Amino acid sequence: MLKQTNNLIHCITNPISINDCANLILALGAKPIMACHPDEVDDITCHSAALALNLGNFDDIRAKSMMISAKCAKENQVPFILDLVGVACSTLRLNYAKELVSLYCPTVIKGNISECKAFYGMTSHAHGVDADVLDEENIYESAKWLKDMALHLGCVVVCSGKIDVITD
């Protein structure tokens, strides 16, 4: 049984997943807020129990807002997750994610195998936001470099796939 917490969870996500994110947060007993205007995200993040950032449907407003929110989260010890959507197929997203992580190191970084490989500087074969079959490998091999990635970055790494890997 899940405990009702009524914690406010701030999400800056893409319009495709916004409803699913809100419903998941509600199902867990917390309260979602999907603020992305650069002039309000600092206030919203400061009053939140957690922050979720998603690089899907990347644009200038979300980029600015995510950076402001990440800074606020770091300064106020608000745990936050960065979802690496599309970093394997977009140099803009990859460079942005690397900058955000270097400045504000999220609590959790999440991606599929192609996204994690690209972010960690490995060869990735993705052509879109889905993992490419050419990036799949022995799960024990993946777990080794994902663990190194987590240790190097100082955060939890979640890699989704046929078998998910979560490591710190």
C-alpha positions as CSV (number, residue, x, y, z in Angstrom):
1,M,0.0,0.0,0.0
2,L,1.3,3.5,-0.9
3,K,1.3,6.2,1.7
4,Q,-0.5,9.4,0.8
5,T,2.2,12.1,1.0
6,N,0.6,15.0,-0.9
7,N,4.1,16.0,-1.9
8,L,4.2,18.5,-4.8
9,I,6.2,17.0,-7.8
10,H,7.3,19.5,-10.4
11,C,7.5,18.2,-13.9
12,I,8.9,19.9,-17.0
13,T,8.1,17.3,-19.6
14,N,6.8,17.1,-23.1
15,P,3.1,17.4,-24.1
16,I,3.1,13.8,-25.2
17,S,3.7,12.4,-21.7
18,I,2.4,15.2,-19.5
19,N,-1.0,13.5,-18.8
20,D,0.7,10.1,-18.1
21,C,3.2,11.8,-15.7
22,A,0.4,13.6,-13.9
23,N,-1.7,10.5,-13.5
24,L,1.3,8.5,-12.2
25,I,2.1,11.1,-9.6
26,L,-1.5,11.2,-8.5
27,A,-1.6,7.4,-8.3
28,L,1.4,7.5,-6.0
29,G,-0.4,9.9,-3.7
30,A,1.4,13.1,-4.6
31,K,0.4,16.2,-6.4
32,P,1.8,17.1,-9.9
33,I,2.5,20.5,-11.2
34,M,3.6,21.0,-14.8
35,A,5.0,24.5,-14.8
36,C,7.4,25.5,-17.5
37,H,7.3,29.3,-17.8
38,P,10.8,30.6,-17.0
39,D,9.5,33.3,-14.7
40,E,7.7,30.8,-12.4
41,V,9.7,27.6,-12.3
42,D,12.1,28.8,-9.6
43,D,9.2,29.4,-7.2
44,I,7.5,26.1,-8.1
45,T,10.7,24.1,-7.8
46,C,11.5,25.6,-4.4
47,H,8.2,24.5,-3.1
48,S,8.4,21.0,-4.6
49,A,9.5,17.7,-3.0
50,A,11.0,16.5,-6.3
51,L,11.7,17.7,-9.9
52,A,11.4,15.7,-13.1
53,L,13.0,17.0,-16.3
54,N,12.4,15.4,-19.7
55,L,14.2,16.5,-22.8
56,G,11.4,15.3,-25.1
57,N,9.9,18.0,-27.4
58,F,12.9,20.2,-26.6
59,D,12.6,24.0,-27.2
60,D,14.1,27.3,-26.0
61,I,11.5,27.9,-23.3
62,R,11.8,24.4,-21.8
63,A,15.6,24.6,-22.1
64,K,15.7,27.8,-20.1
65,S,13.2,26.6,-17.6
66,M,14.9,23.3,-17.0
67,M,18.2,25.0,-16.3
68,I,16.6,27.4,-13.8
69,S,14.7,24.6,-12.1
70,A,17.8,22.4,-11.9
71,K,19.8,25.2,-10.3
72,C,17.0,25.8,-7.8
73,A,16.8,22.1,-7.1
74,K,20.5,21.8,-6.4
75,E,20.6,24.9,-4.2
76,N,17.6,23.7,-2.2
77,Q,18.4,20.0,-2.0
78,V,15.3,19.1,-4.0
79,P,16.0,15.7,-5.6
80,F,15.6,15.6,-9.4
81,I,15.7,13.3,-12.3
82,L,16.9,14.1,-15.9
83,D,15.4,12.0,-18.6
84,L,17.8,11.9,-21.6
85,V,15.1,11.7,-24.3
86,G,16.7,12.0,-27.7
87,V,20.3,12.7,-26.7
88,A,21.4,9.9,-28.9
89,C,20.0,11.5,-32.1
90,S,20.4,15.2,-31.3
91,T,23.7,17.0,-30.7
92,L,21.7,20.0,-29.3
93,R,20.1,17.8,-26.6
94,L,23.3,15.9,-25.9
95,N,25.3,19.1,-25.3
96,Y,22.5,20.6,-23.3
97,A,22.2,17.5,-21.1
98,K,26.0,17.4,-20.5
99,E,26.0,21.1,-19.5
100,L,23.0,20.7,-17.1
101,V,24.6,17.6,-15.5
102,S,28.0,19.3,-15.2
103,L,26.4,22.3,-13.5
104,Y,23.7,20.8,-11.3
105,C,24.3,17.0,-11.2
106,P,20.8,15.4,-10.9
107,T,20.0,12.8,-8.3
108,V,19.0,10.4,-11.1
109,I,19.8,10.3,-14.8
110,K,17.5,8.1,-16.9
111,G,17.7,6.9,-20.5
112,N,17.5,3.9,-22.7
113,I,20.6,2.0,-23.7
114,S,21.2,4.2,-26.8
115,E,20.8,7.4,-24.9
116,C,23.0,6.3,-22.0
117,K,25.7,5.2,-24.5
118,A,25.6,8.6,-26.3
119,F,25.6,10.5,-23.1
120,Y,28.6,8.6,-21.7
121,G,30.5,9.2,-25.0
122,M,30.1,5.7,-26.4
123,T,29.0,4.8,-29.9
124,S,25.3,4.9,-30.3
125,H,23.2,3.9,-33.3
126,A,19.9,5.5,-32.4
127,H,18.0,7.3,-35.2
128,G,15.2,8.6,-33.0
129,V,14.1,8.4,-29.3
130,D,14.0,4.6,-29.2
131,A,16.9,2.4,-28.4
132,D,18.5,0.8,-31.4
133,V,19.0,-3.0,-31.5
134,L,22.6,-2.4,-32.5
135,D,23.2,-0.8,-29.1
136,E,21.9,-3.9,-27.1
137,E,24.7,-5.9,-25.5
138,N,25.2,-8.4,-22.7
139,I,23.5,-7.0,-19.7
140,Y,26.5,-7.7,-17.5
141,E,28.7,-5.6,-19.9
142,S,26.1,-2.8,-19.8
143,A,26.0,-2.9,-16.0
144,K,29.7,-2.5,-15.8
145,W,30.0,0.8,-17.7
146,L,26.6,2.1,-16.3
147,K,28.1,1.6,-12.8
148,D,31.2,3.5,-13.9
149,M,29.0,6.2,-15.4
150,A,27.1,6.5,-12.1
151,L,30.3,6.7,-10.1
152,H,31.8,9.2,-12.4
153,L,28.8,11.5,-12.3
154,G,27.9,10.9,-8.6
155,C,24.3,10.0,-9.2
156,V,22.0,7.1,-9.8
157,V,21.7,5.9,-13.4
158,V,18.6,4.2,-14.7
159,C,18.9,2.5,-18.0
160,S,15.7,1.1,-19.4
161,G,15.5,-1.8,-21.8
162,K,14.5,-5.5,-22.0
163,I,16.2,-5.7,-18.6
164,D,16.4,-2.4,-16.7
165,V,19.6,-1.5,-14.9
166,I,19.6,0.8,-11.9
167,T,23.0,1.6,-10.4
168,D,24.7,4.1,-8.2
